[in-house]
């Protein structure tokens, strides 16, 4: 039986009333009421590229949270170490200047121990997929995971409201996601909850001139107190249970990939049983203004040292999505755990989103009322889950060499891991990630390949002797000309 919801969507052609069909299967409900728990932890993954707005973003998250003690941040900062301001230092300066926190914390940096940061030299940046993959190395046992860009603002008490909104999906595998409003429009919590206020609704895909799938500008929706099931996942904002991140971690092999990042993650999540929802009101906003001073965030696009890696990554992306019949890579290039899931088929995904990646056809409009696609649940979710031996090995065997922390306060190494990850391990390799200044992928891969064939004692000598080699590489890299800069953060148009 069709039941009007009182909500409606603007799909580009007109307003359409939304309905529910009570006769259809419903999603798998939450396994707990942790979304009501003010102590349930929220991991916030942020990948920043030479972004001066990063400190204010972290300040917004902590200063406007109702329960800031529950927040955990995993920040991948890709800066020119000699030129760009440090995000953590800037955050600490803002928090110390806030009288609300000065009384409680004195000279200490509020909540600093809840922020993990990996500092990466900007010259080594390899695009959003690679940067966001590194976020997941800082994930521990948090309950909820949110991923955003590094230039965001939120309404007061956003943390409690976001968890409650996730609960309203009534879906353990629900993911709140969209291209969010401009930050100037979000206002107060009361203004955000105004049901007459429109929200961005991401629901339509297209294909670029390079045959890559990319979402079309967000449509509009007027929702009636409940998030709306949709077809699309946005990298700039998503909020879900953390088992989603462990089930479908970012593929580190997709270096230099921009178009196709979101569609490929949507496919990987959806085929593992995860569903996407447009938030019923706006709790978070995006700064779409281009920086007026300092570095332009985008020189990773012109990194000449990664041109071949980029070509290989785009070929891998086309194979994952079957674009124009691209064959699957084999051997060491096989997609493996970074491939599609088995809960729902890719054919079902194409029908659900209304796009055929083999023929590059847009099949139909999927912005209005759509039905949830059922599958058999397995609990706990373990398909390609990085909570297993591989993920544990990353934490056990990472070699860390700390860099000076500009916001120095004594911290335990695990509570405040700082430095630069020099290599993200391939799935088939033993994870070795040395925090130091610079090391190329080629050098790191050669090091791991060689170490695999040697005895334990020689392996130890190689690791201990790596610092000298790194210093030499630092000197060489520092003499390279700086790549041209151009912006990549203007991913979407304003709604």
C-alpha positions in Angstrom: 0.0 0.0 0.0 1.4 3.4 -1.0 1.5 5.9 1.9 2.3 9.6 1.4 5.2 10.8 3.6 4.6 14.5 3.3 8.1 14.9 1.8 8.9 16.0 -1.7 11.8 16.2 -4.1 12.8 18.7 -6.9 14.3 16.5 -9.6 15.2 19.2 -12.0 11.9 19.1 -13.8 9.4 19.7 -11.0 8.4 18.8 -7.4 7.4 15.2 -6.8 5.6 13.9 -3.7 7.4 11.0 -2.0 5.5 7.8 -0.9 6.3 4.7 1.1 5.2 1.2 0.0 4.3 -0.8 3.2 4.2 -4.0 1.2 8.0 -3.9 0.4 10.9 -5.4 2.6 12.5 -3.0 5.1 16.2 -2.5 5.9 17.9 -4.4 8.7 17.3 -2.3 11.9 20.1 -1.1 14.2 21.6 -3.8 16.4 21.8 -1.4 19.4 20.6 2.0 20.5 24.1 3.5 20.6 22.9 6.4 18.6 21.1 7.5 21.8 24.3 7.2 23.9 26.0 10.6 24.5 29.3 8.7 25.1 29.2 6.7 21.8 32.5 7.7 20.1 32.6 9.5 16.7 35.7 9.2 14.5 36.1 12.1 12.1 38.3 11.4 9.1 39.7 14.5 7.5 42.2 14.7 4.6 43.6 18.2 4.1 45.8 19.5 1.3 47.5 22.8 2.1 44.3 24.1 3.6 44.5 27.1 6.0 40.9 26.5 6.9 41.7 23.2 8.6 42.3 24.6 12.1 38.9 26.3 12.1 37.2 23.1 10.9 38.6 21.2 13.9 37.7 24.1 16.2 34.1 24.0 14.9 33.8 20.3 15.5 35.0 20.4 19.1 33.7 23.8 20.2 30.1 23.2 18.9 29.8 19.5 20.0 27.4 18.9 22.9 29.7 16.1 24.1 33.2 16.9 22.7 34.8 14.1 24.8 33.2 11.6 22.4 35.0 12.9 19.3 38.2 11.3 17.8 39.9 12.9 14.8 42.1 11.2 12.3 43.7 14.0 10.2 45.9 13.5 7.2 47.7 16.8 6.7 49.4 17.2 3.3 51.4 20.4 3.8 54.5 22.0 2.6 56.3 21.6 6.0 58.4 24.8 5.4 55.6 27.0 4.1 52.1 26.0 5.4 50.6 26.5 8.9 50.1 23.4 10.9 46.5 22.4 11.4 46.9 21.1 15.0 48.8 24.2 16.1 46.2 26.4 14.6 43.4 24.4 16.3 45.2 24.7 19.7 45.6 28.5 19.2 41.8 28.9 18.5 40.8 26.7 21.4 43.1 28.4 23.9 41.7 31.8 22.8 38.1 30.7 23.5 37.2 31.8 27.0 34.8 28.9 27.3 37.7 26.5 27.2 40.4 28.7 28.8 38.7 28.4 32.2 38.5 24.7 32.1 41.8 23.8 30.4 44.1 26.7 31.2 47.3 26.7 29.1 46.6 23.1 27.8 45.2 22.5 24.3 41.7 21.2 24.8 41.0 17.7 23.6 44.4 17.5 21.8 44.8 13.9 23.0 41.7 13.0 20.9 43.3 14.2 17.6 45.6 11.8 15.7 47.5 13.5 12.9 49.7 12.1 10.1 51.8 14.8 8.5 52.7 14.3 4.8 54.9 16.5 2.7 52.7 18.0 0.0 55.0 17.0 -2.8 54.1 13.4 -2.0 50.3 13.9 -2.2 48.7 11.5 -4.6 45.1 12.6 -4.6 42.0 12.2 -2.4 41.7 8.4 -2.5 45.2 7.9 -1.3 45.0 10.6 1.3 41.7 9.3 2.6 43.0 5.7 2.7 45.6 6.9 5.2 42.8 8.2 7.5 41.8 4.7 8.2 45.1 3.8 9.8 44.1 6.1 12.7 40.7 4.3 13.2 40.5 2.2 16.3 37.3 0.9 17.9 35.0 4.0 17.5 31.3 3.4 17.1 30.4 6.0 14.4 32.6 7.3 11.6 32.2 10.6 9.8 34.3 11.7 6.8 34.4 15.4 5.7 36.5 17.9 3.9 38.9 20.2 5.8 36.8 23.4 5.4 33.5 22.8 7.2 31.2 24.3 9.8 28.5 22.7 11.9 25.5 23.8 14.0 25.6 23.6 17.8 25.1 20.1 19.3 25.7 18.6 15.9 27.2 15.4 17.4 24.0 14.4 19.3 21.8 15.5 16.4 23.8 13.6 13.8 23.7 10.3 15.7 19.9 10.8 16.3 19.4 11.4 12.6 21.3 8.2 11.7 18.9 6.4 14.1 16.0 7.7 12.1 17.2 5.8 9.0 16.2 2.7 11.0 19.0 0.9 9.2 22.1 -0.6 10.8 23.8 -0.1 7.4 22.6 3.4 6.8 25.0 6.1 5.6 24.0 9.8 5.9 25.6 11.5 2.9 25.2 14.4 0.4 26.8 17.5 -1.1 26.2 19.8 1.8 24.9 23.4 1.8 27.2 26.4 1.9 28.4 27.0 5.4 26.8 30.4 5.6 23.3 28.9 5.2 23.2 26.4 8.1 22.5 28.9 10.9 21.4 27.7 14.3 20.1 24.3 15.3 16.6 25.6 15.5 16.9 27.1 12.0 18.4 23.9 10.7 15.4 21.9 12.0 12.9 24.1 10.2 11.0 21.6 8.0 10.2 24.3 5.4 14.0 24.5 4.8 15.3 22.7 1.7 18.2 20.2 1.8 20.6 19.1 -0.9 19.6 15.8 -2.4 22.3 13.8 -4.3 20.7 11.4 -6.7 21.9 11.6 -10.3 25.0 10.4 -12.1 26.6 11.3 -15.4 29.7 10.4 -17.3 32.6 12.8 -18.0 34.4 13.2 -21.3 37.0 10.7 -20.0 34.2 8.2 -19.4 34.4 8.4 -15.7 31.2 8.4 -13.6 30.5 11.6 -11.7 27.5 12.9 -9.8 25.4 15.8 -11.1 24.8 18.9 -9.0 22.6 18.1 -6.0 18.9 18.4 -6.4 16.6 19.7 -3.6 14.4 18.0 -1.1 11.9 19.0 1.6 11.9 16.1 4.0 9.5 15.5 6.8 11.5 14.4 9.8 13.1 11.3 8.2 16.2 10.9 6.0 15.5 9.8 2.4 16.9 6.7 0.8 19.0 7.7 -2.2 21.4 6.3 -4.8 24.6 8.3 -4.2 27.5 8.6 -1.8 29.5 11.8 -1.3 33.1 11.9 -0.2 32.8 15.4 1.4 30.3 14.2 4.0 29.3 10.8 5.1 28.2 9.5 8.6 27.8 5.8 9.4 28.7 3.0 11.8 32.4 2.4 11.6 32.0 -1.1 10.4 31.3 0.5 7.0 34.8 1.8 6.9 36.3 -1.5 7.9 34.2 -3.4 5.3 35.0 -1.1 2.4 38.3 0.9 3.1 39.6 3.3 0.5 41.7 1.7 -2.2 45.3 3.0 -1.8 46.0 2.1 -5.5 43.7 4.8 -6.8 46.4 7.5 -6.9 45.5 10.7 -8.9 41.9 9.6 -9.2 39.3 12.4 -8.7 36.3 11.7 -11.0 35.1 8.2 -10.1 36.1 8.3 -6.4 32.6 8.7 -5.1 30.8 6.4 -7.6 33.3 3.6 -7.0 33.0 3.9 -3.2 29.2 3.9 -3.6 29.4 0.6 -5.6 31.7 -1.0 -3.1 29.6 0.0 -0.1 26.2 -0.8 -1.7 27.3 -4.3 -2.8 28.3 -4.9 0.8 24.9 -4.0 2.0 25.2 -0.3 2.9 22.5 2.2 2.0 22.7 5.9 1.4 20.4 8.6 2.9 19.9 12.3 2.3 19.8 14.0 5.7 16.4 15.4 6.6 18.0 18.7 7.7 21.4 20.3 7.4 23.8 20.0 10.3 27.0 20.6 8.4 28.1 23.2 5.9 31.0 23.5 3.4 33.2 26.5 2.6 33.0 26.7 -1.2 35.0 30.0 -1.3 38.3 29.8 -2.9 41.2 30.8 -0.6 42.3 34.4 -1.3 45.9 34.0 0.1 48.4 31.3 0.5 48.8 28.1 -1.5 46.1 26.9 -3.8 44.9 23.4 -2.8 45.5 21.3 -5.9 49.1 20.9 -6.9 48.8 17.2 -6.5 47.1 17.1 -9.9 50.3 18.2 -11.6 52.7 15.8 -9.8 54.8 14.6 -12.7 56.2 11.7 -10.6 52.8 10.1 -10.4 51.7 10.3 -14.0 52.1 6.6 -14.7 50.6 5.6 -11.3 47.6 7.8 -12.3 47.1 6.0 -15.6 47.3 2.7 -13.9 44.8 3.8 -11.2 42.3 5.0 -13.8 42.6 1.6 -15.6 42.0 -0.1 -12.3 38.9 2.1 -11.6 37.5 1.3 -15.1 38.0 -2.4 -14.4 36.3 -2.2 -11.0 33.2 -0.6 -12.6 33.3 -2.5 -15.9 33.5 0.8 -17.8 33.4 0.0 -21.5 34.2 -3.6 -20.7 37.6 -2.9 -19.2 39.1 -6.4 -18.2 40.0 -7.2 -14.6 43.7 -6.9 -13.7 45.5 -10.1 -12.6 48.4 -11.1 -10.5 49.9 -8.4 -8.2 47.5 -5.8 -9.7 44.4 -7.8 -8.9 41.8 -5.6 -7.1 41.2 -8.2 -4.3 39.7 -6.9 -1.1 39.2 -3.5 -2.7 36.7 -4.9 -5.1 32.9 -5.2 -5.0 31.0 -7.0 -2.3 28.7 -10.0 -2.5 25.6 -9.0 -0.6 24.1 -7.4 -3.7 25.3 -7.6 -7.3 26.8 -4.9 -9.5 24.0 -5.4 -12.0 21.6 -4.6 -9.2 23.6 -1.5 -8.3 23.5 -0.2 -11.9 19.7 -0.6 -11.9 19.5 1.1 -8.5 21.5 4.1 -9.6 20.0 4.2 -13.1 23.3 4.0 -15.0 25.0 1.4 -17.2 28.8 1.6 -16.9 29.4 -0.8 -19.8 27.5 1.3 -22.3 27.7 4.6 -20.5 23.9 5.0 -20.6 21.8 6.9 -18.1 18.8 4.7 -17.6 16.3 6.7 -15.7 15.6 9.3 -13.0 16.3 7.9 -9.5 15.7 11.1 -7.5 12.2 10.4 -6.3 10.7 7.5 -4.4 12.9 4.4 -4.6 12.7 1.0 -3.0 15.3 -0.6 -0.7 17.0 -3.6 -2.3 16.9 -6.6 0.1 19.8 -9.0 0.9 20.7 -11.6 3.6 22.4 -10.0 6.6 25.4 -11.6 8.3 26.2 -10.3 11.8 28.7 -9.1 12.6 29.6 -7.8 9.1 32.9 -9.5 8.2 33.0 -9.3 4.4 36.5 -7.9 3.6 36.5 -6.6 7.1 39.9 -5.0 8.0 39.3 -5.7 11.7 41.0 -9.1 11.1 44.7 -10.1 11.0 45.8 -7.6 8.3 44.4 -4.6 10.1 45.9 -5.7 13.5 49.3 -6.2 11.8 49.3 -2.6 10.6 49.1 -1.4 14.2 51.6 -4.0 15.6 54.3 -3.5 12.9 54.2 0.1 12.0 57.6 1.6 12.6 57.2 5.2 13.8 59.8 8.0 13.9 58.2 11.0 15.4 58.7 14.5 13.9 58.7 17.6 16.2 55.2 18.6 17.1 54.7 22.3 16.8 51.9 22.1 19.5 54.2 20.2 21.7 52.8 18.7 24.9 54.0 15.3 26.3 51.8 12.6 24.7 51.9 8.9 24.5 53.0 7.7 21.0 49.8 5.9 20.3 47.6 8.8 21.5 49.4 11.3 19.4 51.0 9.6 16.4 52.8 12.3 14.4 55.0 12.0 11.3 54.7 11.1 7.7 53.5 7.8 6.4 56.0 7.0 3.7 54.3 4.0 2.2 50.8 2.5 2.5 51.2 -1.3 2.2 49.7 -3.4 -0.6 47.3 -6.0 0.7 49.7 -8.8 -0.1 52.6 -7.1 1.7 53.6 -7.0 5.3 52.6 -3.5 6.5 55.6 -1.4 7.1 54.9 2.3 7.4 57.8 4.4 8.5 57.0 7.9 9.9 59.8 10.0 8.6 60.4 12.9 6.1 60.3 11.4 2.6 60.4 8.0 0.9 59.1 7.2 -2.6 56.8 4.4 -3.3 59.5 2.7 -5.4 62.0 2.9 -2.5 59.4 1.6 0.0 58.2 -1.2 -2.2 61.8 -2.3 -3.0 62.6 -2.2 0.7 59.6 -4.4 1.5 60.3 -6.8 -1.4 63.9 -7.2 -0.4 63.1 -7.6 3.3 60.7 -10.4 2.5 63.6 -12.5 1.1 66.0 -11.9 3.9 66.4 -13.3 7.4 65.0 -11.6 10.5 68.3 -10.1 11.5 68.9 -8.5 8.1 65.4 -7.2 8.1 66.0 -5.4 11.4 69.2 -3.9 10.0 67.4 -2.6 6.9 64.8 -0.9 9.1 67.3 0.6 11.4 69.4 1.8 8.5 66.5 3.4 6.6 66.8 6.8 8.3 70.1 7.5 6.5 68.5 6.7 3.1 65.6 8.9 3.9 67.8 11.9 4.7 69.4 11.6 1.2 66.0 11.4 -0.5 64.8 14.5 1.5 67.7 16.5 0.1 67.0 15.3 -3.4 63.3 16.0 -3.3 63.7 19.5 -1.8 65.6 20.6 -5.0 62.7 19.6 -7.3 60.7 22.5 -8.8 57.4 23.1 -7.2 54.5 21.8 -9.3 51.9 24.1 -10.7 48.9 24.8 -8.4 45.3 24.7 -9.3 42.2 24.0 -7.2 40.5 20.7 -6.8 38.4 21.4 -3.8 35.6 23.0 -5.8 34.1 19.6 -6.4 30.5 20.6 -6.7 28.4 23.6 -7.5 26.4 25.4 -4.9 22.9 24.2 -4.4 
